[in-house]
Amino acid sequence: MNRDDLTVPLRLLGVSLVLFGLLYQGSLMAIGSVAFSNNAAGSPVYVDGQEAPVGSQMIGQEFRPGDPEDAVYFWSRPSSIEYDAMTSASAQLGPNNPELSERARGDLRNISRYETPDDSVPVNLLTESGSAYDAHISPAAAEYQVPRVANQTGISEDRLRGMIEQATKEPLLGVWGQERVNVLELNIMVRDEFDAQNAADRNTDMNAPETETGERR
Amino acid sequence: MASPPPIVEYAVFFTLAVVLIFLVGEYLAWVYRDQANSNYELPRLLTGLQRLDSVFTPIENAIYRLSGIKPKREMTWRGQVKAVLVFNAFIWVLLYVVLYFQNVLPMNFVASNTNQQHYSGENLSVFTHTFAIGIAMFLTPATGLALMPAFARAFNNDEDPRLGNFYENVVRGVVRFLLPFSFVIALVLMAEGSVQTITSGKLTAETFTMGVQNIRVGPHAGIEAIKMWGTNGGGINGANASTAFENPTPLSNLVLTLAMPVSTFCAIYAWGAWVGNRSHGIALVAAFFVIYAALTGVAVIGETGPNVAMEVQESGLTVDQTAGNMESKETRFGPTASAIWGLSTTGTTNGGVNSMHNSWTALGAFSLLFAFATNNISNGVGTGLLNVLMYVILTAFIGALMIGRRPQYLGKKLEWQEMRYVFVAILALPVLVLVPLAHAVVYQPATDAMANPGFRGFAEILYEFFSASANNGSGLEGLGDNTVYYNLVDGAQVLLGRYVPITVQLAIAGLLAGKKTSPESRGSLDTDTPAFVGLLIGIVIIVSALVFLPALVFGPIGELLSGGI
């Protein structure tokens, strides 16, 4: 074997480390931090009154039918990893797996405790996403929850539909991808409105303390 | 604006794919015009590309100097095989060293353009992704690219065994093909919302209802781009491109899905340009594109249909499945775009996923496995062309014998030496998949790893072995595959499944290059006609169906016929 046969690939590997490890990733990072700084940092969402972000626009959060405290919010999709975004991936249950049917039954049971505009629940609300932290639900799944959220929060159904519209993203040029509703965005609006309502209620009530807002984790 | 119907998404995708395959194919043909020993000229429409020489040539010359590459030093097929093996061995060593110090079982990982991910991406540090996985994701597809012009020489050379310089081809492939396209794709991803940072490792949020949520961040955009363009698969997140940081929007999904067929089919198109007649390339693209589009259609039908496990009734409620099978699929993509991705990732050796294939319907899972059975239809970047040509040479051989002519392809006589190697290349996949499969189903530790019962469990192992042997790297991930058994078997499959075909393919190139080019006569079989395309499709389906039908019956076909029980 010629000496070149070994030194050439070794040197090429060294050049590659610099080219792909430093230059490629580094220049992307530089461009990202200048041109798309919010995206490159993970699209954090901030709300008034707390320093840390309330979440990422890209990453879903857990709002479950099984949890009574979540009843004032729009529910997100089921997640076997409870929306832990340090990991990813669904439980990958096959269509022949009894566990999948069992999970769907459990969710239907929880959903049936509240207002149900239709006996047929949109599949989006009962299926786990691939990443297991889908940030979105389908417009049908959001619409299905309007009567319940209206009842739980006292916000009018029309107002809630307006919020859904605001949180809805369209498919690309109408020909690729799906219409979808960002659950976190929607629930931030719901919470703001809910809090404002509570504050207004308390202001009319002379006995209530003036500035306290609902305590939430 | 409501969501588009499946047929619209299907039509949009395949139209764009055809246009891009033509454009990128011409570009790739131009990149390797001299290395393929061809008299290629750019079509008038694209002559502007020549100006890129002034950008790329200085970069390439700098890399040649730094690495000590002498482009003029040509290699025979033996020299090429040696270079491939040594170069790839060094890549393995680099990965091993870095991963070893990451305290991750360093048994079974990317090197052969595979990303047979048994680790979940999340177990690796940002450093590992940037300096080991990221490097391998460029160099292994570059290895595949470098072999194409060598194979084109087999037909362009007239009694000349020289096949060019492997390292020159690697460098050109990286500088002109992999880097620029990946860079553009990464920019699109970042604009759409992908994260790209190496600083903190995580984003901490204080949520309303679930307390603190930690969110992993890293160099997602850069890794994602090359992982898709280089048919690498895998990714920083275990759930790959179903996670929003790797694949944030429908637009990013469209770009990434197109990257898979375009990066592989463009080479098949370029083949025609190299051997002097574009119609040869178009014929091959047509044959494999028909299979790809048809299987994708089957998958779309399967996935837009209902999931049998969701046909339940409870407390007076049922499930409205008009939206299709949404289990393990993202809302923003929906069943159609997920099905198109699924067949694009198994129709190439990509292996990245944007939905979890294990939750697909029986019909969808069948089309995935059938795509595997044809050795991933268009296969990988570079190696795909070579694998496709094995089927083409076989078809030319059988076709000529059927009409009583002497078998030849593009003016080179096909004789027993070449055909022997062609059979090795074609039979490598079934041998590597079916023999271990027969063992695995009767071996307790292997069956214990199945996540689902019955037919689906069998399909999981079949998929796993296909995935490893055909250098795909995705999984019906339910299989708990990070066990000693699967690491050993798949490790062997990854190695043999890649380097055995490469070696025999280079041997074929060497044999053919040394032969005289005989002029096409009226008697020889035309290899760029619709009749040849039809015969080629038939051969591909018959070979894969004959070999794999029994296994498919025990898996998805059985599930389908039994109504998904």
Contacts between the chains, C-beta under 8 A, distances in Angstrom:
chain1	res1	chain2	res2	distance
A	1	B	82	7.8
A	4	B	68	6.8
A	5	B	82	6.6
A	5	B	83	7.2
A	5	B	86	6.1
A	6	B	86	6.7
A	7	B	68	6.1
A	8	B	67	5.9
A	8	B	68	5.3
A	8	B	69	5.9
A	8	B	167	5.9
A	9	B	83	7.3
A	9	B	86	5.4
A	9	B	87	4.2
A	9	B	90	5.2
A	9	B	167	7.4
A	10	B	90	6.1
A	11	B	66	6.6
A	11	B	67	4.2
A	11	B	68	5.6
A	12	B	63	7.6
A	12	B	67	4.2
A	12	B	69	7.1
A	12	B	87	7.4
A	12	B	167	6.4
A	12	B	170	7.2
A	12	B	171	7.6
A	13	B	90	5.3
A	13	B	91	7.1
A	13	B	94	6.3
A	13	B	135	7.7
A	13	B	139	7.5
A	14	B	67	7.8
A	15	B	63	5.7
A	15	B	66	5.1
A	15	B	67	5.4
A	16	B	135	5.4
A	16	B	138	6.7
A	16	B	139	6.0
A	16	B	174	7.8
A	17	B	131	6.4
A	17	B	135	6.1
A	19	B	63	7.7
A	19	B	174	7.7
A	19	B	179	7.8
A	20	B	134	5.6
A	20	B	135	5.2
A	20	B	138	5.0
A	20	B	226	8.0
A	21	B	130	5.4
A	21	B	131	4.5
A	21	B	134	6.3
A	21	B	135	6.2
A	24	B	134	7.6
A	24	B	138	8.0
A	24	B	179	6.8
A	24	B	182	7.5
A	24	B	183	7.2
A	24	B	222	6.2
A	25	B	130	5.3
A	25	B	134	6.6
A	25	B	198	7.3
A	25	B	219	5.3
A	25	B	222	4.8
A	27	B	183	7.9
A	28	B	183	7.3
A	28	B	186	5.3
A	28	B	187	7.6
A	28	B	190	7.2
A	28	B	196	5.5
A	28	B	219	7.5
A	28	B	221	6.2
A	28	B	222	4.7
A	29	B	196	5.6
A	29	B	197	6.6
A	29	B	198	6.7
A	29	B	219	7.1
A	29	B	222	7.8
A	31	B	187	6.9
A	31	B	190	7.3
A	32	B	190	4.8
A	32	B	196	4.2
A	32	B	197	7.6
A	32	B	221	6.8
A	33	B	197	7.8
A	35	B	190	7.5
A	35	B	191	7.7
A	36	B	190	4.7
A	36	B	191	5.8
A	39	B	190	5.7
A	39	B	191	7.2
A	39	B	192	7.5
A	39	B	193	4.8
A	39	B	194	6.7
A	39	B	195	7.0
A	39	B	248	8.0
A	40	B	190	5.9
A	40	B	194	7.9
A	40	B	195	6.1
A	40	B	196	4.6
A	40	B	197	5.9
A	40	B	221	7.7
A	41	B	195	6.9
A	41	B	197	6.4
A	41	B	203	7.4
A	41	B	217	7.4
A	42	B	195	4.6
A	42	B	197	7.5
A	42	B	203	4.4
A	42	B	215	6.2
A	42	B	217	4.6
A	42	B	245	7.0
A	43	B	193	5.6
A	43	B	195	7.6
A	44	B	203	6.1
A	44	B	205	7.0
A	45	B	205	7.9
A	50	B	206	6.0
A	52	B	204	6.3
A	52	B	205	6.3
A	52	B	206	4.5
A	53	B	203	7.0
A	53	B	204	7.9
A	53	B	205	4.8
A	53	B	206	7.5
A	54	B	205	6.0
A	54	B	206	6.4
A	54	B	207	6.1
A	54	B	208	6.9
A	55	B	205	4.5
A	55	B	207	5.5
A	55	B	213	6.2
A	56	B	203	6.2
A	56	B	205	6.5
A	56	B	215	5.4
A	57	B	193	7.4
A	58	B	193	5.7
A	58	B	195	8.0
A	58	B	244	3.7
A	58	B	245	6.0
A	58	B	248	5.9
A	59	B	213	7.4
A	59	B	215	5.3
A	59	B	244	6.3
A	59	B	245	7.8
A	61	B	207	5.3
A	61	B	208	7.6
A	61	B	209	6.8
A	61	B	210	5.8
A	61	B	213	6.4
A	62	B	209	6.4
A	62	B	210	4.7
A	63	B	209	6.0
A	67	B	209	7.5
A	69	B	209	6.7
A	70	B	209	5.7
A	73	B	208	7.5
A	73	B	209	7.0
A	77	B	331	7.5
A	82	B	210	7.4
A	83	B	210	6.5
A	83	B	213	6.8
A	84	B	213	7.8
A	84	B	214	7.7
A	85	B	213	6.2
A	85	B	214	6.6
A	85	B	215	4.0
A	85	B	216	6.2
A	86	B	122	6.6
A	86	B	202	6.7
A	86	B	214	5.1
A	86	B	215	7.3
A	86	B	216	5.1
A	87	B	120	7.0
A	87	B	122	5.2
A	87	B	216	7.8
A	87	B	238	6.5
A	88	B	120	7.8
A	88	B	122	6.8
A	88	B	237	4.3
A	88	B	238	4.9
A	88	B	239	3.7
A	88	B	242	7.7
A	88	B	243	5.1
A	89	B	120	7.3
A	89	B	237	7.8
A	89	B	238	4.6
A	89	B	239	3.9
A	89	B	242	7.8
A	89	B	356	6.8
A	89	B	477	6.8
A	90	B	239	7.3
A	90	B	327	7.7
A	90	B	328	4.6
A	90	B	356	5.2
A	90	B	359	7.0
A	91	B	478	7.9
A	92	B	328	6.2
A	92	B	356	4.6
A	92	B	358	4.0
A	92	B	359	5.8
A	92	B	451	6.2
A	92	B	476	7.5
A	92	B	477	5.3
A	92	B	478	4.2
A	93	B	309	7.2
A	93	B	327	7.0
A	93	B	328	7.9
A	93	B	358	7.5
A	93	B	359	6.1
A	93	B	451	7.6
A	93	B	452	6.9
A	93	B	478	7.5
A	94	B	309	7.8
A	94	B	358	5.5
A	94	B	359	6.2
A	94	B	451	7.6
A	94	B	452	3.9
A	94	B	456	4.0
A	94	B	478	6.9
A	95	B	307	4.9
A	95	B	308	5.0
A	95	B	309	4.8
A	95	B	325	7.4
A	95	B	327	7.5
A	95	B	359	7.0
A	95	B	360	7.8
A	95	B	361	5.7
A	95	B	362	6.8
A	95	B	456	7.7
A	95	B	564	5.3
A	96	B	308	7.3
A	96	B	309	7.2
A	96	B	362	8.0
A	96	B	452	6.3
A	96	B	453	6.7
A	96	B	454	5.8
A	96	B	455	6.7
A	96	B	456	5.0
A	96	B	559	6.2
A	96	B	564	5.4
A	96	B	565	6.0
A	97	B	309	6.4
A	97	B	451	7.9
A	97	B	452	4.8
A	97	B	453	6.9
A	97	B	456	7.2
A	98	B	309	7.8
A	100	B	307	7.8
A	100	B	309	3.9
A	100	B	310	7.5
A	100	B	327	6.8
A	100	B	359	7.9
A	101	B	309	4.7
A	101	B	310	7.4
A	101	B	312	5.1
A	104	B	309	7.0
A	104	B	310	5.6
A	104	B	312	5.2
A	104	B	314	7.7
A	104	B	319	6.4
A	105	B	312	5.4
A	105	B	314	4.2
A	108	B	312	7.1
A	108	B	313	8.0
A	108	B	314	4.0
A	108	B	315	5.9
A	108	B	317	4.4
A	108	B	318	7.9
A	108	B	319	7.5
A	109	B	314	5.6
A	109	B	315	5.1
A	111	B	317	6.4
A	112	B	314	7.4
A	112	B	315	3.6
A	112	B	316	6.3
A	112	B	317	5.4
A	116	B	317	6.5
A	118	B	320	7.5
A	119	B	316	6.2
A	119	B	317	5.8
A	119	B	318	6.3
A	120	B	317	7.5
A	120	B	318	5.3
A	120	B	319	6.9
A	120	B	320	3.9
A	121	B	317	5.5
A	121	B	318	7.3
A	121	B	319	5.8
A	121	B	320	6.1
A	122	B	320	5.3
A	122	B	323	6.7
A	123	B	307	7.8
A	123	B	310	6.2
A	123	B	319	5.4
A	123	B	320	6.1
A	123	B	321	4.9
A	123	B	322	7.8
A	123	B	323	5.2
A	123	B	324	7.6
A	123	B	326	5.0
A	124	B	323	6.0
A	124	B	326	5.5
A	124	B	331	6.2
A	126	B	310	6.7
A	126	B	319	5.7
A	127	B	307	7.7
A	127	B	310	7.3
A	127	B	326	4.2
A	127	B	327	4.3
A	127	B	328	7.4
A	127	B	329	7.4
A	128	B	327	6.4
A	128	B	328	6.2
A	129	B	242	6.9
A	129	B	328	6.9
A	129	B	329	6.6
A	129	B	330	5.2
A	129	B	331	6.8
A	130	B	239	5.6
A	130	B	242	3.2
A	130	B	328	4.7
A	130	B	329	5.8
A	130	B	330	5.6
A	130	B	338	7.8
A	130	B	353	7.2
A	130	B	354	6.6
A	130	B	355	4.5
A	130	B	356	4.9
A	131	B	237	7.2
A	131	B	239	4.4
A	131	B	242	4.4
A	131	B	243	4.2
A	131	B	244	7.0
A	131	B	330	6.7
A	132	B	239	6.8
A	133	B	243	7.4
A	133	B	244	7.9
A	134	B	330	5.4
A	134	B	331	5.5
A	134	B	332	7.9
A	135	B	244	6.0
A	136	B	330	7.6
A	136	B	331	3.9
A	136	B	332	5.6
A	137	B	331	5.9
A	138	B	323	6.3
A	138	B	331	5.6
A	140	B	320	7.6
A	140	B	323	7.0
A	169	B	249	7.9
A	169	B	332	7.6
A	170	B	1	4.8
A	171	B	1	6.7
A	171	B	3	5.6
A	171	B	4	5.9
A	171	B	250	5.8
A	172	B	249	7.6
A	172	B	250	4.5
A	172	B	251	5.1
A	172	B	254	6.7
A	174	B	1	4.7
A	174	B	4	6.2
A	175	B	4	5.0
A	175	B	8	5.4
A	175	B	9	6.9
A	175	B	12	5.0
A	176	B	4	6.7
A	176	B	9	5.7
A	176	B	12	5.7
A	176	B	13	7.6
A	176	B	250	5.3
A	176	B	251	7.7
A	176	B	253	7.9
A	176	B	254	5.4
A	176	B	337	7.0
A	177	B	3	7.7
A	177	B	4	8.0
A	177	B	9	7.9
A	177	B	249	7.2
A	177	B	250	2.3
A	177	B	251	7.6
A	177	B	253	6.5
A	177	B	254	7.5
A	177	B	332	5.9
A	177	B	333	6.4
A	177	B	334	7.1
A	177	B	337	6.1
A	178	B	3	4.5
A	178	B	250	7.2
A	178	B	331	6.3
A	178	B	332	5.9
A	178	B	333	6.6
A	178	B	334	3.9
A	178	B	337	7.6
A	179	B	1	7.1
A	179	B	2	6.0
A	179	B	3	4.7
A	180	B	331	4.7
A	180	B	332	5.0
A	187	B	208	6.9
A	191	B	208	6.5
A	216	B	208	5.7
A	216	B	209	7.8
A	217	B	207	7.8
A	217	B	208	7.0
A	217	B	209	6.8
A	217	B	210	8.0
A	217	B	211	5.7
